[in-house]
């Protein structure tokens, strides 16, 4: 039986931490779906189409990774439709752990067949968050060591940093 995993997130933008989590998970699964969650409560910096393009370009060498949209659906419902029995999550610190453990418990309660697999990134990724990337990039800071090249280019376009 194929081992299928779902990696959900807003990815606004996709960071090197997200990419590292995918690379760590890649050898363990036959197929990984990156689900770009559309949050109706927030207006993101990037559209779903932009996020999909950035993630696809950033993961070009990972043939078993597909990017999909998750518009206003429970993650466990999306996982069911994809026959994914595993959820991939990255944990940077204790706060992430508590938050992700709570979500994992809720997901498991909603669907006992779903398991969450946690990945801890190398230390140099623990401070990176999409929120910080947006803030630094909006003020003209260099984020090239924190996000994949396709994301750097999109951030420059968004914030007109290459004037």
Phi, psi and omega in degrees: 000135181291139175266111184247135181234155178238130178243091182271151176176167177278332175047054185240070009258176174290130185248172174295334175295316176299316181297319179296319178300316178298316180296323178293323182281333189310313182293344185271345188231151178280331179211136175234127174258126173266113183261113177278109183282127176267111182266112182288345181275345184232148171261118182276167176290319183247149175283168176302316182300316179295316180297314180303313180298313181298317181292317179299317179293323182287336183248023186307326181277356182256088189298333184266020177250129177235144180254129180228165176263142176238083184274109173051043177234153173295139180302320181295329177290319177296316179301317179302313181300328182266000186059033178270126179257358183230139172250135180259131177220142174261143180234117182268331187201183182297322179297316176301317182301311182298314180299311182292325177296318178297315179295318179301316179297319178295314179300319180294326177291321179289327179211099183297347179275351182270131175242142176259132178250121182263140176236135178255122183282165172301155185308322184290356175256353190292338181266353185277128172221155178300323179299313179297319180300313179301316181296309182297315181295322181294336179261010176087009180285158181275114180249014187297337178271357185248346180224154177297156182309316180300330179285321177305313182297317180293323177295319177299317178297317182296318186256009178052043184279347182257041180298000000 
